[in-house]
Structures are given as structure tokens and as C-alpha cells.
Amino acid sequence: GGSARYRREDRYALDEKESRPLASALPAARQSEDTVALLIGPEGGWTDDERTGIAPAGWVPVSLGPAILRAETAALAALAVVSSAW
């Protein structure tokens, strides 16, 4: 038998109030089996209650930069960052 490899799932929540860029939060070592989940907020941003629940729910808050993007644009931009890094 072979050894089973742990599949990692990285979970990132886009938040316009964060300063850590998504690209810098991605792990340096990645395997093709690893997955990335992106949590994209609603138009107008997260409420304070939603924002306080992000990290305890296992999501890493990250930013796409200082510009405020529409939700559908933020999703495409985040996918571009992840695809480029992978």
C-alpha cells in the first residue's frame, strides 16, 4: 500500500476592511488535490455581525486591495489570483 496524502482545503473570505492580500495568504506549497473555497460578500459589504463570525467559522479574512469591487467582479478577480498562484 501507499501512504494517503491529506487533502487541504483553504478557505478565504474576501473583506474590503482587511489589509492582508489574498495572494500573500495562499500557501507556498500546494498539491493538485488541494482545494480553495472563496467567500464573497454581498453588495454593500459584510455586516459587523457577519464579519465577527468569519474567522471562528474557519475562514481566513483577506483583501483584493483598496478598490471596492462589485460582488461578481470580486469573484472573478479572486479566481484569477488563485489560478495564477496555483
PDB file of N, CA, C and O in Angstrom:
ATOM      1  N   GLY A   1       0.796  -1.178   0.000  1.00  0.00           N
ATOM      2  CA  GLY A   1       0.000   0.000   0.000  1.00  0.00           C
ATOM      3  C   GLY A   1       0.841   1.245   0.000  1.00  0.00           C
ATOM      4  O   GLY A   1       2.023   1.226   0.341  1.00  0.00           O
ATOM      5  N   GLY A   2       0.221   2.305  -0.382  1.00  0.00           N
ATOM      6  CA  GLY A   2       0.848   3.621  -0.386  1.00  0.00           C
ATOM      7  C   GLY A   2       0.351   4.438   0.789  1.00  0.00           C
ATOM      8  O   GLY A   2      -0.598   4.058   1.476  1.00  0.00           O
ATOM      9  N   SER A   3       0.981   5.520   0.999  1.00  0.00           N
ATOM     10  CA  SER A   3       0.522   6.384   2.083  1.00  0.00           C
ATOM     11  C   SER A   3      -0.496   7.380   1.540  1.00  0.00           C
ATOM     12  O   SER A   3      -0.315   7.945   0.461  1.00  0.00           O
ATOM     13  N   ALA A   4      -1.551   7.586   2.290  1.00  0.00           N
ATOM     14  CA  ALA A   4      -2.576   8.536   1.894  1.00  0.00           C
ATOM     15  C   ALA A   4      -2.090   9.952   2.195  1.00  0.00           C
ATOM     16  O   ALA A   4      -1.504  10.209   3.247  1.00  0.00           O
ATOM     17  N   ARG A   5      -2.337  10.843   1.280  1.00  0.00           N
ATOM     18  CA  ARG A   5      -1.945  12.227   1.470  1.00  0.00           C
ATOM     19  C   ARG A   5      -3.164  13.027   1.898  1.00  0.00           C
ATOM     20  O   ARG A   5      -4.256  12.861   1.356  1.00  0.00           O
ATOM     21  N   TYR A   6      -2.964  13.880   2.862  1.00  0.00           N
ATOM     22  CA  TYR A   6      -4.031  14.735   3.358  1.00  0.00           C
ATOM     23  C   TYR A   6      -4.363  15.791   2.319  1.00  0.00           C
ATOM     24  O   TYR A   6      -3.477  16.495   1.835  1.00  0.00           O
ATOM     25  N   ARG A   7      -5.621  15.899   1.982  1.00  0.00           N
ATOM     26  CA  ARG A   7      -6.062  16.945   1.052  1.00  0.00           C
ATOM     27  C   ARG A   7      -6.423  18.179   1.868  1.00  0.00           C
ATOM     28  O   ARG A   7      -7.244  18.113   2.783  1.00  0.00           O
ATOM     29  N   ARG A   8      -5.814  19.281   1.536  1.00  0.00           N
ATOM     30  CA  ARG A   8      -6.047  20.517   2.283  1.00  0.00           C
ATOM     31  C   ARG A   8      -7.109  21.348   1.572  1.00  0.00           C
ATOM     32  O   ARG A   8      -7.129  21.437   0.345  1.00  0.00           O
ATOM     33  N   GLU A   9      -7.993  21.957   2.367  1.00  0.00           N
ATOM     34  CA  GLU A   9      -8.935  22.936   1.835  1.00  0.00           C
ATOM     35  C   GLU A   9      -8.650  24.258   2.510  1.00  0.00           C
ATOM     36  O   GLU A   9      -8.808  24.396   3.723  1.00  0.00           O
ATOM     37  N   ASP A  10      -8.229  25.229   1.719  1.00  0.00           N
ATOM     38  CA  ASP A  10      -8.008  26.578   2.231  1.00  0.00           C
ATOM     39  C   ASP A  10      -9.272  27.377   1.998  1.00  0.00           C
ATOM     40  O   ASP A  10      -9.872  27.319   0.925  1.00  0.00           O
ATOM     41  N   ARG A  11      -9.676  28.139   3.033  1.00  0.00           N
ATOM     42  CA  ARG A  11     -10.929  28.897   2.962  1.00  0.00           C
ATOM     43  C   ARG A  11     -10.635  30.377   3.199  1.00  0.00           C
ATOM     44  O   ARG A  11     -10.103  30.755   4.242  1.00  0.00           O
ATOM     45  N   TYR A  12     -10.989  31.209   2.218  1.00  0.00           N
ATOM     46  CA  TYR A  12     -10.712  32.639   2.291  1.00  0.00           C
ATOM     47  C   TYR A  12     -11.997  33.441   2.125  1.00  0.00           C
ATOM     48  O   TYR A  12     -12.805  33.170   1.236  1.00  0.00           O
ATOM     49  N   ALA A  13     -12.171  34.426   2.991  1.00  0.00           N
ATOM     50  CA  ALA A  13     -13.320  35.325   2.921  1.00  0.00           C
ATOM     51  C   ALA A  13     -12.832  36.695   2.481  1.00  0.00           C
ATOM     52  O   ALA A  13     -11.995  37.304   3.147  1.00  0.00           O
ATOM     53  N   LEU A  14     -13.348  37.175   1.370  1.00  0.00           N
ATOM     54  CA  LEU A  14     -12.969  38.495   0.880  1.00  0.00           C
ATOM     55  C   LEU A  14     -13.665  39.563   1.709  1.00  0.00           C
ATOM     56  O   LEU A  14     -14.885  39.548   1.873  1.00  0.00           O
ATOM     57  N   ASP A  15     -12.869  40.488   2.227  1.00  0.00           N
ATOM     58  CA  ASP A  15     -13.400  41.536   3.095  1.00  0.00           C
ATOM     59  C   ASP A  15     -12.670  42.838   2.783  1.00  0.00           C
ATOM     60  O   ASP A  15     -11.449  42.922   2.909  1.00  0.00           O
ATOM     61  N   GLU A  16     -13.422  43.840   2.381  1.00  0.00           N
ATOM     62  CA  GLU A  16     -12.820  45.114   1.995  1.00  0.00           C
ATOM     63  C   GLU A  16     -12.123  45.828   3.154  1.00  0.00           C
ATOM     64  O   GLU A  16     -11.339  46.750   2.930  1.00  0.00           O
ATOM     65  N   LYS A  17     -12.401  45.411   4.380  1.00  0.00           N
ATOM     66  CA  LYS A  17     -11.769  46.047   5.539  1.00  0.00           C
ATOM     67  C   LYS A  17     -10.482  45.336   5.965  1.00  0.00           C
ATOM     68  O   LYS A  17      -9.832  45.758   6.921  1.00  0.00           O
ATOM     69  N   GLU A  18     -10.116  44.277   5.274  1.00  0.00           N
ATOM     70  CA  GLU A  18      -8.879  43.550   5.584  1.00  0.00           C
ATOM     71  C   GLU A  18      -7.703  44.193   4.879  1.00  0.00           C
ATOM     72  O   GLU A  18      -7.868  44.862   3.859  1.00  0.00           O
ATOM     73  N   SER A  19      -6.512  43.987   5.427  1.00  0.00           N
ATOM     74  CA  SER A  19      -5.321  44.517   4.770  1.00  0.00           C
ATOM     75  C   SER A  19      -4.463  43.414   4.153  1.00  0.00           C
ATOM     76  O   SER A  19      -3.649  43.696   3.274  1.00  0.00           O
ATOM     77  N   ARG A  20      -4.626  42.166   4.593  1.00  0.00           N
ATOM     78  CA  ARG A  20      -3.804  41.071   4.056  1.00  0.00           C
ATOM     79  C   ARG A  20      -4.296  40.670   2.672  1.00  0.00           C
ATOM     80  O   ARG A  20      -5.445  40.257   2.520  1.00  0.00           O
ATOM     81  N   PRO A  21      -3.441  40.788   1.666  1.00  0.00           N
ATOM     82  CA  PRO A  21      -3.847  40.417   0.306  1.00  0.00           C
ATOM     83  C   PRO A  21      -4.072  38.904   0.163  1.00  0.00           C
ATOM     84  O   PRO A  21      -3.373  38.101   0.780  1.00  0.00           O
ATOM     85  N   LEU A  22      -5.039  38.542  -0.646  1.00  0.00           N
ATOM     86  CA  LEU A  22      -5.318  37.135  -0.914  1.00  0.00           C
ATOM     87  C   LEU A  22      -4.069  36.408  -1.386  1.00  0.00           C
ATOM     88  O   LEU A  22      -3.782  35.307  -0.917  1.00  0.00           O
ATOM     89  N   ALA A  23      -3.325  37.004  -2.301  1.00  0.00           N
ATOM     90  CA  ALA A  23      -2.141  36.337  -2.861  1.00  0.00           C
ATOM     91  C   ALA A  23      -1.132  35.973  -1.780  1.00  0.00           C
ATOM     92  O   ALA A  23      -0.504  34.919  -1.868  1.00  0.00           O
ATOM     93  N   SER A  24      -0.959  36.808  -0.769  1.00  0.00           N
ATOM     94  CA  SER A  24       0.022  36.519   0.279  1.00  0.00           C
ATOM     95  C   SER A  24      -0.489  35.488   1.282  1.00  0.00           C
ATOM     96  O   SER A  24       0.301  34.927   2.042  1.00  0.00           O
ATOM     97  N   ALA A  25      -1.783  35.231   1.297  1.00  0.00           N
ATOM     98  CA  ALA A  25      -2.351  34.250   2.230  1.00  0.00           C
ATOM     99  C   ALA A  25      -2.309  32.832   1.674  1.00  0.00           C
ATOM    100  O   ALA A  25      -2.409  31.865   2.428  1.00  0.00           O
ATOM    101  N   LEU A  26      -2.162  32.707   0.365  1.00  0.00           N
ATOM    102  CA  LEU A  26      -2.133  31.374  -0.242  1.00  0.00           C
ATOM    103  C   LEU A  26      -0.885  30.632   0.199  1.00  0.00           C
ATOM    104  O   LEU A  26       0.179  31.238   0.321  1.00  0.00           O
ATOM    105  N   PRO A  27      -0.994  29.325   0.441  1.00  0.00           N
ATOM    106  CA  PRO A  27       0.176  28.551   0.885  1.00  0.00           C
ATOM    107  C   PRO A  27       1.250  28.481  -0.195  1.00  0.00           C
ATOM    108  O   PRO A  27       0.950  28.456  -1.389  1.00  0.00           O
ATOM    109  N   ALA A  28       2.492  28.451   0.239  1.00  0.00           N
ATOM    110  CA  ALA A  28       3.617  28.378  -0.699  1.00  0.00           C
ATOM    111  C   ALA A  28       3.664  27.026  -1.401  1.00  0.00           C
ATOM    112  O   ALA A  28       3.950  26.951  -2.596  1.00  0.00           O
ATOM    113  N   ALA A  29       3.384  25.964  -0.660  1.00  0.00           N
ATOM    114  CA  ALA A  29       3.404  24.612  -1.229  1.00  0.00           C
ATOM    115  C   ALA A  29       1.966  24.153  -1.434  1.00  0.00           C
ATOM    116  O   ALA A  29       1.159  24.152  -0.505  1.00  0.00           O
ATOM    117  N   ARG A  30       1.662  23.765  -2.669  1.00  0.00           N
ATOM    118  CA  ARG A  30       0.314  23.329  -2.997  1.00  0.00           C
ATOM    119  C   ARG A  30       0.381  22.051  -3.811  1.00  0.00           C
ATOM    120  O   ARG A  30       1.335  21.817  -4.552  1.00  0.00           O
ATOM    121  N   GLN A  31      -0.647  21.229  -3.662  1.00  0.00           N
ATOM    122  CA  GLN A  31      -0.779  19.998  -4.430  1.00  0.00           C
ATOM    123  C   GLN A  31      -2.031  20.108  -5.292  1.00  0.00           C
ATOM    124  O   GLN A  31      -2.940  20.871  -4.965  1.00  0.00           O
ATOM    125  N   SER A  32      -2.084  19.375  -6.360  1.00  0.00           N
ATOM    126  CA  SER A  32      -3.239  19.454  -7.261  1.00  0.00           C
ATOM    127  C   SER A  32      -4.534  19.009  -6.575  1.00  0.00           C
ATOM    128  O   SER A  32      -5.618  19.417  -6.991  1.00  0.00           O
ATOM    129  N   GLU A  33      -4.437  18.181  -5.534  1.00  0.00           N
ATOM    130  CA  GLU A  33      -5.636  17.705  -4.829  1.00  0.00           C
ATOM    131  C   GLU A  33      -6.203  18.748  -3.867  1.00  0.00           C
ATOM    132  O   GLU A  33      -7.361  18.648  -3.461  1.00  0.00           O
ATOM    133  N   ASP A  34      -5.404  19.740  -3.502  1.00  0.00           N
ATOM    134  CA  ASP A  34      -5.858  20.760  -2.557  1.00  0.00           C
ATOM    135  C   ASP A  34      -6.976  21.588  -3.181  1.00  0.00           C
ATOM    136  O   ASP A  34      -7.049  21.735  -4.401  1.00  0.00           O
ATOM    137  N   THR A  35      -7.832  22.117  -2.341  1.00  0.00           N
ATOM    138  CA  THR A  35      -8.931  22.945  -2.829  1.00  0.00           C
ATOM    139  C   THR A  35      -8.900  24.307  -2.147  1.00  0.00           C
ATOM    140  O   THR A  35      -8.319  24.483  -1.076  1.00  0.00           O
ATOM    141  N   VAL A  36      -9.544  25.256  -2.803  1.00  0.00           N
ATOM    142  CA  VAL A  36      -9.675  26.608  -2.277  1.00  0.00           C
ATOM    143  C   VAL A  36     -11.148  26.974  -2.330  1.00  0.00           C
ATOM    144  O   VAL A  36     -11.807  26.801  -3.355  1.00  0.00           O
ATOM    145  N   ALA A  37     -11.658  27.480  -1.216  1.00  0.00           N
ATOM    146  CA  ALA A  37     -13.023  27.992  -1.170  1.00  0.00           C
ATOM    147  C   ALA A  37     -12.947  29.495  -0.949  1.00  0.00           C
ATOM    148  O   ALA A  37     -12.156  29.976  -0.138  1.00  0.00           O
ATOM    149  N   LEU A  38     -13.774  30.226  -1.678  1.00  0.00           N
ATOM    150  CA  LEU A  38     -13.802  31.678  -1.564  1.00  0.00           C
ATOM    151  C   LEU A  38     -15.188  32.114  -1.109  1.00  0.00           C
ATOM    152  O   LEU A  38     -16.200  31.700  -1.675  1.00  0.00           O
ATOM    153  N   LEU A  39     -15.221  32.948  -0.086  1.00  0.00           N
ATOM    154  CA  LEU A  39     -16.469  33.503   0.426  1.00  0.00           C
ATOM    155  C   LEU A  39     -16.521  34.953  -0.027  1.00  0.00           C
ATOM    156  O   LEU A  39     -15.694  35.773   0.373  1.00  0.00           O
ATOM    157  N   ILE A  40     -17.495  35.255  -0.861  1.00  0.00           N
ATOM    158  CA  ILE A  40     -17.628  36.585  -1.429  1.00  0.00           C
ATOM    159  C   ILE A  40     -18.846  37.245  -0.784  1.00  0.00           C
ATOM    160  O   ILE A  40     -19.938  36.677  -0.768  1.00  0.00           O
ATOM    161  N   GLY A  41     -18.647  38.423  -0.265  1.00  0.00           N
ATOM    162  CA  GLY A  41     -19.734  39.106   0.445  1.00  0.00           C
ATOM    163  C   GLY A  41     -20.772  39.717  -0.480  1.00  0.00           C
ATOM    164  O   GLY A  41     -20.609  39.734  -1.700  1.00  0.00           O
ATOM    165  N   PRO A  42     -21.832  40.212   0.118  1.00  0.00           N
ATOM    166  CA  PRO A  42     -22.904  40.834  -0.653  1.00  0.00           C
ATOM    167  C   PRO A  42     -22.527  42.253  -1.085  1.00  0.00           C
ATOM    168  O   PRO A  42     -21.577  42.837  -0.563  1.00  0.00           O
ATOM    169  N   GLU A  43     -23.265  42.790  -2.026  1.00  0.00           N
ATOM    170  CA  GLU A  43     -23.103  44.204  -2.381  1.00  0.00           C
ATOM    171  C   GLU A  43     -23.282  45.013  -1.104  1.00  0.00           C
ATOM    172  O   GLU A  43     -24.195  44.745  -0.322  1.00  0.00           O
ATOM    173  N   GLY A  44     -22.434  45.981  -0.891  1.00  0.00           N
ATOM    174  CA  GLY A  44     -22.519  46.790   0.323  1.00  0.00           C
ATOM    175  C   GLY A  44     -21.629  46.274   1.434  1.00  0.00           C
ATOM    176  O   GLY A  44     -21.462  46.948   2.450  1.00  0.00           O
ATOM    177  N   GLY A  45     -21.054  45.093   1.265  1.00  0.00           N
ATOM    178  CA  GLY A  45     -20.124  44.556   2.257  1.00  0.00           C
ATOM    179  C   GLY A  45     -20.792  43.765   3.367  1.00  0.00           C
ATOM    180  O   GLY A  45     -22.017  43.676   3.450  1.00  0.00           O
ATOM    181  N   TRP A  46     -19.945  43.190   4.221  1.00  0.00           N
ATOM    182  CA  TRP A  46     -20.396  42.386   5.350  1.00  0.00           C
ATOM    183  C   TRP A  46     -20.940  43.288   6.450  1.00  0.00           C
ATOM    184  O   TRP A  46     -20.475  44.415   6.625  1.00  0.00           O
ATOM    185  N   THR A  47     -21.918  42.792   7.184  1.00  0.00           N
ATOM    186  CA  THR A  47     -22.355  43.491   8.392  1.00  0.00           C
ATOM    187  C   THR A  47     -21.329  43.202   9.484  1.00  0.00           C
ATOM    188  O   THR A  47     -20.523  42.281   9.349  1.00  0.00           O
ATOM    189  N   ASP A  48     -21.352  43.974  10.553  1.00  0.00           N
ATOM    190  CA  ASP A  48     -20.419  43.730  11.655  1.00  0.00           C
ATOM    191  C   ASP A  48     -20.625  42.340  12.245  1.00  0.00           C
ATOM    192  O   ASP A  48     -19.650  41.669  12.587  1.00  0.00           O
ATOM    193  N   ASP A  49     -21.880  41.891  12.371  1.00  0.00           N
ATOM    194  CA  ASP A  49     -22.160  40.550  12.905  1.00  0.00           C
ATOM    195  C   ASP A  49     -21.591  39.469  11.987  1.00  0.00           C
ATOM    196  O   ASP A  49     -21.000  38.499  12.462  1.00  0.00           O
ATOM    197  N   GLU A  50     -21.765  39.630  10.696  1.00  0.00           N
ATOM    198  CA  GLU A  50     -21.210  38.652   9.749  1.00  0.00           C
ATOM    199  C   GLU A  50     -19.692  38.643   9.823  1.00  0.00           C
ATOM    200  O   GLU A  50     -19.073  37.579   9.821  1.00  0.00           O
ATOM    201  N   ARG A  51     -19.092  39.818   9.888  1.00  0.00           N
ATOM    202  CA  ARG A  51     -17.634  39.939   9.914  1.00  0.00           C
ATOM    203  C   ARG A  51     -17.048  39.258  11.156  1.00  0.00           C
ATOM    204  O   ARG A  51     -15.999  38.621  11.059  1.00  0.00           O
ATOM    205  N   THR A  52     -17.689  39.373  12.299  1.00  0.00           N
ATOM    206  CA  THR A  52     -17.153  38.754  13.517  1.00  0.00           C
ATOM    207  C   THR A  52     -17.257  37.232  13.479  1.00  0.00           C
ATOM    208  O   THR A  52     -16.564  36.560  14.243  1.00  0.00           O
ATOM    209  N   GLY A  53     -18.092  36.673  12.622  1.00  0.00           N
ATOM    210  CA  GLY A  53     -18.233  35.225  12.539  1.00  0.00           C
ATOM    211  C   GLY A  53     -17.346  34.557  11.507  1.00  0.00           C
ATOM    212  O   GLY A  53     -17.298  33.329  11.437  1.00  0.00           O
ATOM    213  N   ILE A  54     -16.645  35.341  10.706  1.00  0.00           N
ATOM    214  CA  ILE A  54     -15.855  34.775   9.610  1.00  0.00           C
ATOM    215  C   ILE A  54     -14.725  33.888  10.121  1.00  0.00           C
ATOM    216  O   ILE A  54     -14.665  32.710   9.770  1.00  0.00           O
ATOM    217  N   ALA A  55     -13.837  34.426  10.937  1.00  0.00           N
ATOM    218  CA  ALA A  55     -12.680  33.641  11.416  1.00  0.00           C
ATOM    219  C   ALA A  55     -13.101  32.457  12.286  1.00  0.00           C
ATOM    220  O   ALA A  55     -12.569  31.363  12.091  1.00  0.00           O
ATOM    221  N   PRO A  56     -14.030  32.618  13.238  1.00  0.00           N
ATOM    222  CA  PRO A  56     -14.434  31.452  14.035  1.00  0.00           C
ATOM    223  C   PRO A  56     -15.043  30.320  13.210  1.00  0.00           C
ATOM    224  O   PRO A  56     -15.027  29.165  13.635  1.00  0.00           O
ATOM    225  N   ALA A  57     -15.577  30.646  12.037  1.00  0.00           N
ATOM    226  CA  ALA A  57     -16.161  29.625  11.169  1.00  0.00           C
ATOM    227  C   ALA A  57     -15.109  28.964  10.274  1.00  0.00           C
ATOM    228  O   ALA A  57     -15.442  28.123   9.439  1.00  0.00           O
ATOM    229  N   GLY A  58     -13.844  29.345  10.449  1.00  0.00           N
ATOM    230  CA  GLY A  58     -12.775  28.687   9.706  1.00  0.00           C
ATOM    231  C   GLY A  58     -12.349  29.379   8.422  1.00  0.00           C
ATOM    232  O   GLY A  58     -11.627  28.794   7.615  1.00  0.00           O
ATOM    233  N   TRP A  59     -12.785  30.607   8.223  1.00  0.00           N
ATOM    234  CA  TRP A  59     -12.418  31.361   7.028  1.00  0.00           C
ATOM    235  C   TRP A  59     -11.301  32.347   7.375  1.00  0.00           C
ATOM    236  O   TRP A  59     -11.309  32.942   8.452  1.00  0.00           O
ATOM    237  N   VAL A  60     -10.348  32.518   6.467  1.00  0.00           N
ATOM    238  CA  VAL A  60      -9.259  33.484   6.644  1.00  0.00           C
ATOM    239  C   VAL A  60      -9.673  34.765   5.930  1.00  0.00           C
ATOM    240  O   VAL A  60      -9.858  34.757   4.713  1.00  0.00           O
ATOM    241  N   PRO A  61      -9.822  35.872   6.670  1.00  0.00           N
ATOM    242  CA  PRO A  61     -10.198  37.122   6.007  1.00  0.00           C
ATOM    243  C   PRO A  61      -9.028  37.688   5.200  1.00  0.00           C
ATOM    244  O   PRO A  61      -7.907  37.789   5.699  1.00  0.00           O
ATOM    245  N   VAL A  62      -9.304  38.052   3.954  1.00  0.00           N
ATOM    246  CA  VAL A  62      -8.287  38.583   3.046  1.00  0.00           C
ATOM    247  C   VAL A  62      -8.898  39.700   2.203  1.00  0.00           C
ATOM    248  O   VAL A  62     -10.109  39.918   2.210  1.00  0.00           O
ATOM    249  N   SER A  63      -8.031  40.396   1.482  1.00  0.00           N
ATOM    250  CA  SER A  63      -8.460  41.522   0.667  1.00  0.00           C
ATOM    251  C   SER A  63      -7.981  41.353  -0.773  1.00  0.00           C
ATOM    252  O   SER A  63      -7.008  40.650  -1.045  1.00  0.00           O
ATOM    253  N   LEU A  64      -8.684  42.011  -1.679  1.00  0.00           N
ATOM    254  CA  LEU A  64      -8.233  42.112  -3.060  1.00  0.00           C
ATOM    255  C   LEU A  64      -7.615  43.477  -3.332  1.00  0.00           C
ATOM    256  O   LEU A  64      -7.314  43.802  -4.480  1.00  0.00           O
ATOM    257  N   GLY A  65      -7.422  44.276  -2.291  1.00  0.00           N
ATOM    258  CA  GLY A  65      -6.820  45.591  -2.450  1.00  0.00           C
ATOM    259  C   GLY A  65      -7.773  46.694  -2.034  1.00  0.00           C
ATOM    260  O   GLY A  65      -8.867  46.422  -1.539  1.00  0.00           O
ATOM    261  N   PRO A  66      -7.366  47.930  -2.231  1.00  0.00           N
ATOM    262  CA  PRO A  66      -8.142  49.058  -1.723  1.00  0.00           C
ATOM    263  C   PRO A  66      -9.432  49.357  -2.489  1.00  0.00           C
ATOM    264  O   PRO A  66     -10.322  50.011  -1.945  1.00  0.00           O
ATOM    265  N   ALA A  67      -9.552  48.902  -3.724  1.00  0.00           N
ATOM    266  CA  ALA A  67     -10.751  49.185  -4.511  1.00  0.00           C
ATOM    267  C   ALA A  67     -11.923  48.342  -4.024  1.00  0.00           C
ATOM    268  O   ALA A  67     -11.754  47.174  -3.672  1.00  0.00           O
ATOM    269  N   ILE A  68     -13.098  48.931  -4.005  1.00  0.00           N
ATOM    270  CA  ILE A  68     -14.321  48.201  -3.682  1.00  0.00           C
ATOM    271  C   ILE A  68     -14.895  47.679  -4.998  1.00  0.00           C
ATOM    272  O   ILE A  68     -15.234  48.452  -5.894  1.00  0.00           O
ATOM    273  N   LEU A  69     -14.995  46.357  -5.096  1.00  0.00           N
ATOM    274  CA  LEU A  69     -15.473  45.733  -6.329  1.00  0.00           C
ATOM    275  C   LEU A  69     -16.904  45.243  -6.166  1.00  0.00           C
ATOM    276  O   LEU A  69     -17.339  44.931  -5.058  1.00  0.00           O
ATOM    277  N   ARG A  70     -17.616  45.180  -7.253  1.00  0.00           N
ATOM    278  CA  ARG A  70     -18.938  44.545  -7.241  1.00  0.00           C
ATOM    279  C   ARG A  70     -18.732  43.064  -6.921  1.00  0.00           C
ATOM    280  O   ARG A  70     -17.658  42.520  -7.178  1.00  0.00           O
ATOM    281  N   ALA A  71     -19.737  42.419  -6.372  1.00  0.00           N
ATOM    282  CA  ALA A  71     -19.602  41.021  -5.941  1.00  0.00           C
ATOM    283  C   ALA A  71     -19.173  40.115  -7.096  1.00  0.00           C
ATOM    284  O   ALA A  71     -18.287  39.278  -6.926  1.00  0.00           O
ATOM    285  N   GLU A  72     -19.793  40.276  -8.268  1.00  0.00           N
ATOM    286  CA  GLU A  72     -19.439  39.398  -9.383  1.00  0.00           C
ATOM    287  C   GLU A  72     -18.032  39.694  -9.901  1.00  0.00           C
ATOM    288  O   GLU A  72     -17.354  38.784 -10.378  1.00  0.00           O
ATOM    289  N   THR A  73     -17.587  40.929  -9.820  1.00  0.00           N
ATOM    290  CA  THR A  73     -16.222  41.275 -10.232  1.00  0.00           C
ATOM    291  C   THR A  73     -15.219  40.747  -9.217  1.00  0.00           C
ATOM    292  O   THR A  73     -14.154  40.259  -9.597  1.00  0.00           O
ATOM    293  N   ALA A  74     -15.545  40.840  -7.930  1.00  0.00           N
ATOM    294  CA  ALA A  74     -14.661  40.324  -6.875  1.00  0.00           C
ATOM    295  C   ALA A  74     -14.457  38.821  -7.035  1.00  0.00           C
ATOM    296  O   ALA A  74     -13.351  38.319  -6.839  1.00  0.00           O
ATOM    297  N   ALA A  75     -15.514  38.106  -7.389  1.00  0.00           N
ATOM    298  CA  ALA A  75     -15.399  36.652  -7.577  1.00  0.00           C
ATOM    299  C   ALA A  75     -14.428  36.334  -8.701  1.00  0.00           C
ATOM    300  O   ALA A  75     -13.572  35.462  -8.548  1.00  0.00           O
ATOM    301  N   LEU A  76     -14.546  37.022  -9.820  1.00  0.00           N
ATOM    302  CA  LEU A  76     -13.652  36.783 -10.946  1.00  0.00           C
ATOM    303  C   LEU A  76     -12.216  37.186 -10.624  1.00  0.00           C
ATOM    304  O   LEU A  76     -11.275  36.486 -10.998  1.00  0.00           O
ATOM    305  N   ALA A  77     -12.047  38.305  -9.935  1.00  0.00           N
ATOM    306  CA  ALA A  77     -10.704  38.751  -9.567  1.00  0.00           C
ATOM    307  C   ALA A  77     -10.051  37.754  -8.613  1.00  0.00           C
ATOM    308  O   ALA A  77      -8.871  37.438  -8.765  1.00  0.00           O
ATOM    309  N   ALA A  78     -10.802  37.256  -7.635  1.00  0.00           N
ATOM    310  CA  ALA A  78     -10.257  36.286  -6.678  1.00  0.00           C
ATOM    311  C   ALA A  78      -9.879  34.984  -7.384  1.00  0.00           C
ATOM    312  O   ALA A  78      -8.836  34.400  -7.088  1.00  0.00           O
ATOM    313  N   LEU A  79     -10.711  34.530  -8.304  1.00  0.00           N
ATOM    314  CA  LEU A  79     -10.384  33.322  -9.068  1.00  0.00           C
ATOM    315  C   LEU A  79      -9.131  33.519  -9.901  1.00  0.00           C
ATOM    316  O   LEU A  79      -8.334  32.591 -10.047  1.00  0.00           O
ATOM    317  N   ALA A  80      -8.946  34.703 -10.444  1.00  0.00           N
ATOM    318  CA  ALA A  80      -7.740  34.992 -11.225  1.00  0.00           C
ATOM    319  C   ALA A  80      -6.500  34.932 -10.343  1.00  0.00           C
ATOM    320  O   ALA A  80      -5.469  34.408 -10.766  1.00  0.00           O
ATOM    321  N   VAL A  81      -6.583  35.462  -9.121  1.00  0.00           N
ATOM    322  CA  VAL A  81      -5.455  35.430  -8.195  1.00  0.00           C
ATOM    323  C   VAL A  81      -5.116  33.990  -7.837  1.00  0.00           C
ATOM    324  O   VAL A  81      -3.950  33.597  -7.875  1.00  0.00           O
ATOM    325  N   VAL A  82      -6.128  33.205  -7.491  1.00  0.00           N
ATOM    326  CA  VAL A  82      -5.901  31.810  -7.100  1.00  0.00           C
ATOM    327  C   VAL A  82      -5.361  31.016  -8.283  1.00  0.00           C
ATOM    328  O   VAL A  82      -4.415  30.246  -8.122  1.00  0.00           O
ATOM    329  N   SER A  83      -5.939  31.185  -9.459  1.00  0.00           N
ATOM    330  CA  SER A  83      -5.481  30.451 -10.645  1.00  0.00           C
ATOM    331  C   SER A  83      -4.033  30.798 -10.988  1.00  0.00           C
ATOM    332  O   SER A  83      -3.249  29.922 -11.354  1.00  0.00           O
ATOM    333  N   SER A  84      -3.690  32.049 -10.870  1.00  0.00           N
ATOM    334  CA  SER A  84      -2.316  32.473 -11.154  1.00  0.00           C
ATOM    335  C   SER A  84      -1.329  31.867 -10.164  1.00  0.00           C
ATOM    336  O   SER A  84      -0.232  31.459 -10.548  1.00  0.00           O
ATOM    337  N   ALA A  85      -1.713  31.806  -8.899  1.00  0.00           N
ATOM    338  CA  ALA A  85      -0.826  31.258  -7.865  1.00  0.00           C
ATOM    339  C   ALA A  85      -0.700  29.745  -7.960  1.00  0.00           C
ATOM    340  O   ALA A  85       0.347  29.186  -7.634  1.00  0.00           O
ATOM    341  N   TRP A  86      -1.740  29.093  -8.397  1.00  0.00           N
ATOM    342  CA  TRP A  86      -1.724  27.633  -8.453  1.00  0.00           C
ATOM    343  C   TRP A  86      -0.963  27.180  -9.670  1.00  0.00           C
ATOM    344  O   TRP A  86      -0.832  25.978  -9.904  1.00  0.00           O
TER     345      TRP A  86
END
